[in-house]
Amino acid sequence: MLAILKYKAGNQTSVRRALDHLEIPNTITADPEEIAKAKGLIFPGVGAAGSAMDELIATGLDQVIKDHVAADKPLLGICVGCQILLDYSVENNTKALGIVPGECVMFQPTMQDEDGNPIRIPHMGWNKVALTRDCVLFEGIDPDAEFYFVHSYFPNPKDKYVIGTTRYGLTFCSVHGGPGLWATQFHPEKSGRPGLQLLKNFYRYCQEDARAE
């Protein structure tokens, strides 16, 4: 069973639909005991970093996430869930979870695309991910596959946590973390076959990790 974190800043329904399509058992929950029993946790997010953190703190889910990671249980952060795993976000001047060293910064309107035109903010649409190191989440996924992005801010973790990058105005980190703790700026649940394969790979890792306990 995978747990999908239930909080007001999350986009749980689309994640659940993707997992249901893959016939992966899942539940949307804010119950710490249910999360602790799950093989892995998916931490989605939409909207602003400040309101997301406010909701997590108000419900105590910030500590639930930290406890989950401290117990070496697998976690996948998505979009805002990817951003606020870091120390800080310039959006709303937000002190974030501090699980992965780094900060979340904003695209600037002075940035240009490959043709020299000003980029549009938010970055919205399909784009590639170039892996900087091997990652089990991307097994069986074509290196030229594209994923769906919608964001005005992007993660800027310490170099050793960068797993994949994407080009939009600049080369930014689009996947960060390490074994068992991953975060994607794009939405795998909205990214067609490549995104579904990534979710399938995450679940497979969670099953193998559970058997190793």
C-alpha positions, 0 to 999 in steps of 0.5 A: 500500500502507498499512502498519498499525503492528505492536506489542503495544498495537495493534488491527491486525486490525480495521483490516486487515479494514476495509481488506480490505473496501475492497480497499485494499492493506495490510500489518501490519508493524513493518519500518522499510523496509516502512513507509518504502515504504508510501504511508501509515501507520495507527497504531492503539492500544488499552489504556493509554498507558504500556504502548503507549509502553513497547512502541514504545520497546522496539522502536524504533518510536517513532523509526520513527513520528517519522521517518515524520512528519518525511519528510512521509509521511501518518499516521493515528493511532487511539484510543491512537495518537491520544493518544500522538502528543501530548507527554504523557498523564496515564494512567500519567504517560506521556511520549508521542511529542511529535509534536503539542503537547498532552496527554491528560487524563481524563474526570472522574466529576463531569462530567454529560451533557445531562440532568444525569446523571453520565457513565459512564466510559469513554465507550463507544458512538456519537457525532457529530463537529463539524468546526472546520475542513475536513478531507479525511478527512470528505469525503462523510461526513454531518455528522450521522454517528456514530462509535464511541468507547471511551475514558476519556482524551481528547486536548487538543492546542493549539487550532490542531491541533483539527480536530473535537470531540465532546460527552460531559460536556464538548466535547473534541477527537476529531480533531486534526492537520493535512494528512497527519497526522491522529488520531481518538479514535474507531475508524473501522474500527468505525464502519460506513459513515462510518468506512469512508469516512474510511479510503477518504479517507485512502487517496485522500490517500496516493495523491495525495500519492505521485503528487506526490512 
